[in-house]
Amino acid sequence: LDERREKYNKRYAFVTEKLVERKGHLLTIPVNTPGMTPVHDSLQFNLSHDLTDEQVQSFLDECGNHGLPVELFGHKSNARNFINWGFAPAEDPLPLTAKMLKRACDVRLPLMWDDEDFETMVDVLCESLDAAVGDHDYE
């Protein structure tokens, strides 16, 4: 388990460093809670609220077209979206939570991939973001 955790976390550190370096003006990556020992088998990141819903969908579509499924936590069909929780429905609309989830993304970091595959992952994420935002300058 320790060996797997080390491998996952090394790859996670590589991907997050490269994403922030290249696209830190368009996304943020949540900071780990102090004292926890993560096993980063997936990457969660938040797209900027400067992006429109259409640009977010375009980003997701671009990633998918390149064979990299990226999930949006706030999508109507995502089981992690609180609006879908029949077992614990929210009594209030929770607009700030809903707003955050509309930009929160998740992508798997497969253990069976080679280290070089994560360079390609970063390229796909960055190039898909470029395609989605077009000529808009959000810096």
Number of C-alpha atoms within 10 A of each C-alpha: 7 8 8 13 16 14 16 19 18 13 22 19 13 14 20 18 14 16 22 14 10 14 17 16 14 21 21 17 17 11 6 9 8 6 6 7 9 12 15 19 17 15 17 19 18 19 23 17 14 11 17 13 12 11 17 21 15 17 23 21 17 22 21 15 12 12 11 16 15 19 17 24 22 22 19 13 11 13 12 14 17 19 18 16 11 8 7 9 11 12 6 6 10 11 9 8 12 17 12 15 19 19 21 22 21 15 17 14 19 13 14 7 9 10 13 9 13 17 14 12 19 18 16 19 21 19 15 21 22 17 14 21 19 10 8 9 8 10 7
